[in-house]
């Protein structure tokens, strides 16, 4: 997971919901309405037996480059578990933040099982790309975090198999910054500037910068993320945050992406970076014994310290609605998200489990990085999954806080720019 949001638009088409066994190939199934699939979902019992899947199914799985070794091991174990079905699983590279664009470009060519951030679910469902979770719904509802279940559901139908929970928090160099220093952003910046160092934040990406606005009560699609007309990025509260951001560069804030942060943390010029658990191992190598983590700091808005409120995001495995082997694909998605395999994903890739039992395992709870994320989660909000979230992740949206940070927008023009931005968020998604 990179933490970067790349979203594409899709065309509305019918959902595939056939549960019939369909031979050995895994593409181009005939679509039916989602109504039948939804009714099957409600009545279907949990099933993990080898009787479920299509005999000889050839299933394709997409995953990030960093996940390839782990996924190939899991795929091999899956094939062994269901040896009587003679499955073949092919694992290909496709980063989750780019998967949606590839899926909507050609659903038939997409993998049978893929993982995406949960905010992309609405657009993918509306594009007819997602097969409802017709078999393992009860397992998901029983075993996964309630917010993960909600994140896997669109318009009352459960589609996803929750893989992980994500949020950004603070990584820092404890030889320069103390635990007290990292409680406030202004305190961090003052300490860094005094030491001739910088604090990092990716100011080019709204996944990382929107939390500044949420700290001051700004809304994205209303209180629950479901109101297309409910964004308040043109409010006085938003203007106040934009003005605060416009002064951060002068205070010593450096806009740094995760890749560059690795190098800069290692050479010591950067002493902090806000990002997620996907960078934990890399940053541990960069910082060595000086590695430390904490929840995000507060920011001072008009004389009041406000806690930065991050996005809570979930990654989901989804089954392609155009798969010819949806049963085997569902079986694989369920297998990848079982308790033990989520624990393995955590140990291998520091992917924080969505499965409740996995999340409470001692190997997970004893990790300082997880502790920081869970502390941040107390003040996080779920990413909306409305198709209009596309507008939020657009290049033009991304430009607003970047340009404000870089000083390209004069303070006198901030309100006008925020008005235009807020209006763009509720625009109908182009088909």
C-alpha positions as MATLAB code, in Angstrom:
seq = 'XXXXXXXXXXXXXXXXXXXXXXXXXXXXXXXXXXXXXXXXXXXXXXXXXXXXXXXXXXXXXXXXXXXXXXXXXXXXXXXXXXXXXXXXXXXXXXXXXXXXXXXXXXXXXXXXXXXXXXXXXXXXXXXXXXXXXXXXXXXXXXXXXXXXXXXXXXXXXXXXXXXXXXXXXXXXXXXXXXXXXXXXXXXXXXXXXXXXXXXXXXXXXXXXXXXXXXXXXXXXXXXXXXXXXXXXXXXXXXXXXXXXXXXXXXXXXXXXXXXXXXXXXXXXXXXXXXXXXXXXXXXXXXXXXXXXXXXXXXXXXXXXXXXXXXXXXXXXXXXXXXXXXXXXXXXXXXXXXXXXXXXXXXXXXXXXXXXXXXXXXXXXXXXXXXXXXXXXXXXXXXXXXXXXXXXXXXXXXXXXXXXXXXXXXXXXXXXXXXXXXXXXXXXXXXX';
ca = [
       0.000    0.000    0.000;
       1.396    3.364   -0.939;
      -1.194    5.616    0.586;
      -1.685    7.326   -2.747;
      -5.103    7.534   -4.293;
      -5.570    7.038   -8.007;
      -9.152    6.690   -9.116;
     -10.733    6.221  -12.552;
     -14.290    6.567  -13.766;
     -16.429    3.676  -14.839;
     -19.498    2.946  -16.889;
     -22.639    1.620  -15.195;
     -23.465   -1.907  -16.235;
     -25.142   -4.984  -14.815;
     -23.566   -7.038  -12.049;
     -22.598  -10.612  -12.677;
     -24.151  -12.930  -10.176;
     -24.214  -16.431  -11.597;
     -23.191  -19.135   -9.162;
     -22.986  -21.994  -11.657;
     -19.805  -23.925  -12.144;
     -18.272  -22.819  -15.420;
     -15.378  -24.969  -16.489;
     -11.727  -24.163  -16.252;
     -11.399  -20.620  -17.579;
     -11.934  -17.565  -15.392;
     -13.143  -14.820  -17.674;
     -16.199  -13.541  -19.542;
     -19.062  -15.012  -17.575;
     -22.533  -13.938  -18.645;
     -24.004  -11.201  -16.493;
     -27.280  -11.408  -14.626;
     -28.913   -8.957  -12.272;
     -27.512   -8.347   -8.791;
     -30.864   -9.092   -7.204;
     -30.428  -12.830   -7.437;
     -26.922  -12.629   -6.041;
     -28.118  -10.534   -3.116;
     -30.786  -13.044   -2.237;
     -28.232  -15.845   -2.455;
     -25.989  -13.868   -0.165;
     -28.620  -13.627    2.510;
     -29.422  -17.319    2.460;
     -26.075  -18.915    1.673;
     -24.261  -20.647    4.496;
     -20.575  -20.277    5.168;
     -18.566  -22.755    3.160;
     -14.920  -23.644    2.999;
     -15.184  -27.175    1.701;
     -13.578  -28.274   -1.506;
     -17.049  -28.956   -2.860;
     -17.533  -25.249   -3.497;
     -15.284  -24.270   -6.394;
     -15.278  -25.027  -10.105;
     -13.159  -28.067  -10.977;
      -9.819  -27.167  -12.578;
     -10.400  -23.414  -12.175;
      -7.553  -21.184  -13.345;
      -7.671  -18.163  -11.059;
      -5.672  -14.973  -11.466;
      -4.749  -12.784   -8.494;
      -3.429   -9.213   -8.511;
      -1.230   -7.844   -5.775;
       1.451   -5.220   -5.224;
       5.069   -5.800   -6.165;
       5.978   -5.796   -2.479;
       3.382   -8.512   -1.760;
       4.428  -10.914   -4.525;
       6.539  -13.302   -2.442;
       3.884  -13.573    0.268;
       0.986  -13.940   -2.173;
       2.729  -16.663   -4.158;
       3.314  -18.590   -0.934;
      -0.339  -18.208    0.044;
      -1.495  -19.158   -3.454;
       0.595  -22.316   -3.263;
      -0.896  -23.186    0.119;
      -4.388  -22.558   -1.249;
      -3.825  -24.915   -4.178;
      -2.583  -27.601   -1.766;
      -5.548  -27.119    0.559;
      -7.964  -27.741   -2.309;
      -5.828  -30.279   -4.156;
      -8.854  -32.302   -5.243;
     -10.144  -29.286   -7.217;
      -6.886  -29.045   -9.234;
      -6.821  -25.255   -9.071;
      -4.175  -23.111  -10.703;
      -3.507  -19.673   -9.230;
      -1.429  -17.134  -11.141;
      -0.205  -14.094   -9.191;
       0.518  -10.927  -11.171;
       1.765   -7.493  -10.156;
      -0.800   -4.706   -9.915;
      -0.541   -2.151   -7.126;
      -3.840   -1.611   -5.356;
      -3.864    2.150   -5.856;
      -3.623    1.614   -9.628;
      -5.850   -1.438   -9.865;
      -9.097    0.443  -10.386;
      -7.866    2.212  -13.489;
      -6.758   -1.108  -14.978;
     -10.017   -2.831  -14.031;
     -12.245   -0.178  -15.540;
     -10.120    0.039  -18.665;
     -10.886   -3.628  -19.390;
     -12.844   -5.616  -16.788;
     -12.529   -8.810  -18.834;
      -8.741   -8.564  -18.773;
      -8.590   -7.871  -15.034;
      -7.736  -10.523  -12.459;
     -10.375  -12.774  -10.916;
      -9.361  -11.509   -7.473;
      -7.837   -8.101   -6.787;
      -7.338   -5.799   -3.828;
      -8.271   -2.111   -3.705;
      -8.758    0.641   -1.105;
     -12.358    0.532    0.108;
     -13.182    4.017   -1.145;
     -13.060    2.619   -4.686;
     -15.828    0.096   -4.033;
     -18.731    2.329   -5.077;
     -17.249    3.211   -8.447;
     -16.304   -0.411   -9.143;
     -19.764   -1.695   -8.253;
     -21.424    0.957  -10.396;
     -19.153   -0.137  -13.222;
     -20.330   -3.741  -12.864;
     -16.873   -4.969  -11.902;
     -17.607   -6.587   -8.521;
     -19.151   -9.971   -7.744;
     -21.194   -9.951   -4.512;
     -19.874  -11.969   -1.590;
     -22.591  -14.598   -1.855;
     -20.949  -17.375    0.173;
     -18.733  -15.928    2.885;
     -20.805  -12.926    3.963;
     -21.621  -14.442    7.353;
     -17.937  -15.121    7.979;
     -17.000  -11.527    7.188;
     -19.768  -10.145    9.389;
     -18.775  -12.387   12.288;
     -14.999  -12.205   12.061;
     -14.122   -8.718   10.885;
     -14.126   -5.277   12.440;
     -17.554   -3.629   12.122;
     -16.127   -0.682   10.200;
     -14.403   -3.117    7.845;
     -17.743   -4.811    7.183;
     -19.288   -1.419    6.467;
     -16.393   -0.551    4.180;
     -17.008   -3.792    2.259;
     -20.678   -2.999    1.700;
     -22.261   -0.806   -0.963;
     -25.969   -0.028   -1.106;
     -26.767   -2.840    1.274;
     -24.825   -5.588   -0.500;
     -21.599   -7.051    0.871;
     -18.905   -7.369   -1.800;
     -15.567   -7.272   -0.054;
     -13.251   -9.520    1.898;
     -11.496   -7.113    4.290;
      -7.727   -7.436    4.232;
      -6.367   -4.640    6.388;
      -6.997   -1.370    8.162;
      -4.813    1.622    7.404;
      -4.172    5.104    8.661;
      -1.304    7.523    8.627;
       0.587    8.368   11.813;
       3.964    9.850   12.707;
       7.391    8.260   12.291;
      10.226   10.214   13.904;
      13.872   10.255   14.935;
      13.911   10.025   18.721;
      17.501   11.253   18.963;
      16.243   14.701   17.902;
      12.545   14.724   18.822;
      11.094   13.687   22.169;
       7.697   12.138   22.812;
       6.557   15.566   24.021;
       7.910   17.313   20.917;
       5.748   15.196   18.579;
       2.505   16.070   20.366;
       2.215   19.336   18.405;
       3.255   20.048   14.823;
       4.488   23.527   15.684;
       6.628   22.005   18.453;
       8.103   19.509   16.021;
       8.887   22.172   13.457;
      10.473   24.480   16.014;
      12.718   21.706   17.309;
      13.641   20.615   13.779;
      14.470   24.121   12.614;
      16.650   24.678   15.668;
      18.578   21.530   14.780;
      18.931   22.483   11.100;
      16.597   19.640   10.092;
      13.179   19.257    8.457;
       9.910   17.460    9.210;
       8.277   15.717    6.266;
       4.709   15.424    5.044;
       3.449   14.635    1.559;
       1.703   17.919    0.843;
       0.975   16.844   -2.742;
      -1.584   14.210   -1.761;
      -4.992   14.695   -0.176;
      -4.818   11.368    1.634;
      -2.137   13.049    3.745;
      -3.323   16.670    3.744;
      -7.106   16.324    4.150;
      -6.524   15.351    7.824;
      -5.480   18.974    8.470;
      -8.929   20.114    7.347;
     -10.754   17.383    9.271;
      -8.971   18.562   12.417;
     -10.964   21.796   12.215;
     -14.312   20.144   11.558;
     -14.357   20.303    7.739;
     -16.616   17.618    6.223;
     -16.149   15.423    3.170;
     -19.592   14.366    1.932;
     -21.272   15.158    5.234;
     -21.061   13.632    8.694;
     -21.216   10.025    7.460;
     -19.549   10.427    4.059;
     -22.787    9.668    2.224;
     -24.076   13.139    1.305;
     -22.878   14.244   -2.128;
     -23.758   17.848   -1.240;
     -22.338   17.700    2.282;
     -18.716   18.814    1.765;
     -17.611   21.981    3.565;
     -14.205   22.680    2.078;
     -15.283   26.275    1.433;
     -16.284   26.960    5.041;
     -14.554   29.472    7.360;
     -13.042   26.471    9.130;
     -11.504   25.303    5.858;
     -10.158   28.766    5.061;
      -8.468   28.860    8.472;
      -6.745   25.554    7.780;
      -5.635   26.648    4.318;
      -4.055   29.750    5.834;
      -2.283   27.580    8.396;
      -0.943   25.274    5.671;
       0.295   28.280    3.705;
       2.670   29.098    6.568;
       4.133   25.632    7.129;
       6.906   25.838    4.536;
       8.353   28.912    6.237;
       8.310   27.018    9.533;
      10.468   24.250    8.074;
       7.929   21.745    6.778;
       9.219   19.842    3.754;
       6.882   18.190    1.239;
       8.330   14.685    0.913;
       6.955   11.501   -0.624;
       7.501    8.170    1.096;
      10.247    7.006   -1.250;
      12.365   10.113   -0.767;
      11.691   10.045    2.971;
      13.586    6.752    3.290;
      16.783    8.370    2.031;
      16.356   11.629    3.928;
      15.603    9.890    7.240;
      18.733    7.809    6.761;
      21.022   10.772    6.063;
      19.507   12.648    9.003;
      18.286   15.748    7.175;
      14.677   14.648    7.762;
      13.635   13.769   11.313;
       9.949   12.941   10.878;
       7.510   11.727    8.230;
       3.757   11.189    8.373;
       2.715    8.015    6.564;
       1.365    4.514    7.222;
       2.486    1.089    8.428;
       3.426    0.049    4.884;
       6.662    2.042    5.375;
       7.488    0.729    8.846;
      10.161   -1.766    7.852;
      11.834    0.641    5.429;
      11.883    3.460    7.990;
      13.259    1.126   10.670;
      16.191    0.464    8.373;
      16.604    4.191    7.759;
      16.422    5.252   11.423;
      17.921    2.228   13.135;
      17.929    2.576   16.926;
      16.425    6.072   16.613;
      13.135    4.691   15.198;
      10.012    5.883   16.989;
       6.308    6.272   16.215;
       3.369    8.230   17.584;
      -0.122    9.346   16.660;
      -0.333   12.465   14.501;
       0.286   15.783   16.267;
      -2.087   18.652   16.887;
      -2.112   21.805   14.773;
      -2.730   25.310   16.055;
      -5.718   26.893   14.324;
      -6.512   30.425   15.451;
      -4.820   29.843   18.807;
      -6.397   26.455   19.561;
      -4.662   23.094   19.307;
      -6.687   20.716   17.128;
      -5.934   16.987   16.797;
      -5.194   15.976   13.214;
      -7.912   13.556   12.079;
      -6.673   10.988    9.560;
      -8.590    8.837    7.121;
      -9.363    5.303    8.240;
      -8.980    3.149    5.206;
      -9.522   -0.523    4.544;
      -8.090   -2.645    1.789;
     -10.431   -5.243    0.356;
     -10.110   -8.263   -1.833;
     -12.842   -8.249   -4.454;
     -13.978  -10.823   -6.984;
     -14.292   -9.813  -10.613;
     -17.924   -9.882  -11.793;
     -16.703  -11.169  -15.162;
     -14.926  -14.207  -13.715;
     -15.862  -17.609  -15.142;
     -14.953  -19.207  -11.819;
     -16.564  -16.967   -9.195;
     -16.857  -19.756   -6.644;
     -13.142  -20.574   -6.738;
     -12.350  -16.846   -6.778;
     -14.520  -16.259   -3.701;
     -12.839  -19.210   -2.048;
      -9.406  -17.684   -2.724;
     -10.452  -14.217   -1.477;
     -11.795  -15.778    1.715;
      -8.639  -17.853    2.174;
      -6.362  -14.812    1.805;
      -8.260  -13.022    4.583;
      -8.472  -15.875    7.090;
      -7.144  -15.135   10.585;
      -3.851  -16.999   10.180;
      -3.146  -15.481    6.783;
      -3.834  -11.968    8.037;
      -1.333  -12.621   10.817;
       1.146  -13.812    8.185;
       0.527  -10.635    6.158;
       1.234   -8.593    9.261;
       4.470  -10.448   10.035;
       5.638  -10.287    6.419;
       4.398   -6.857    5.368;
       3.211   -5.014    8.534;
      -0.328   -5.057    7.144;
      -2.591   -4.400   10.151;
      -5.376   -7.020   10.181;
      -9.066   -6.272    9.735;
      -9.909   -9.693   11.223;
     -10.709   -9.185   14.914;
      -8.911  -12.288   16.201;
      -5.856  -11.576   14.076;
      -5.765   -7.970   15.306;
      -5.768   -9.169   18.917;
      -2.954  -11.688   18.383;
       0.063  -10.979   20.568;
       2.344  -10.695   17.540;
       0.205   -7.769   16.392;
      -0.673   -6.041   19.650;
       2.927   -6.125   20.875;
       4.180   -4.091   17.911;
       4.909   -0.408   18.606;
       3.975    0.592   15.074;
       0.544   -0.988   15.392;
       0.082    0.678   18.765;
       0.655    4.095   17.159;
      -1.795    3.348   14.350;
      -4.448    2.108   16.764;
      -4.003    5.223   18.872;
      -4.456    7.357   15.764;
      -7.505    5.292   14.799;
      -9.345    6.728   17.805;
      -9.515   10.035   15.909;
      -9.840    8.752   12.339;
     -12.792    8.862    9.953;
     -13.627    6.281    7.270;
     -12.989    7.276    3.676;
     -16.282    7.692    1.805;
     -16.979    5.150   -0.922;
     -19.370    7.271   -3.001;
     -18.417    7.306   -6.694;
     -17.928   11.094   -6.272;
     -14.826   10.352   -4.206;
     -13.256   10.298   -7.671;
     -13.622   14.071   -7.723;
     -11.745   14.323   -4.439;
      -8.761   12.329   -5.711;
      -8.623   14.158   -9.048;
      -5.491   15.990  -10.157;
      -7.243   19.340   -9.800;
      -8.247   18.550   -6.212;
      -4.755   17.392   -5.373;
      -3.420   20.701   -6.598;
      -5.265   22.847   -4.052;
      -3.358   22.065   -0.857;
      -0.123   21.598   -2.817;
      -0.446   25.049   -4.326;
      -1.464   26.532   -0.980;
       1.565   24.958    0.699;
       3.899   26.136   -2.074;
       2.540   29.699   -1.829;
       1.113   29.642   -5.355;
      -2.293   30.772   -4.056;
      -2.414   34.179   -2.408;
      -4.288   34.359    0.879;
      -6.712   36.832   -0.680;
      -7.633   34.191   -3.275;
      -8.010   31.215   -0.916;
     -11.770   31.562   -0.440;
     -12.400   31.736   -4.187;
     -10.230   28.666   -4.805;
     -11.900   26.708   -2.016;
     -15.349   27.630   -3.364;
     -14.421   26.175   -6.742;
     -12.936   23.075   -5.127;
     -15.976   22.438   -2.961;
     -18.287   22.822   -5.957;
     -16.210   20.314   -7.932;
     -16.589   17.649   -5.232;
     -20.329   17.291   -5.758;
     -20.170   17.192   -9.538;
     -21.708   14.177  -11.259;
     -19.087   11.585  -12.078;
     -18.581   11.482  -15.825;
     -19.331    8.195  -17.521;
];
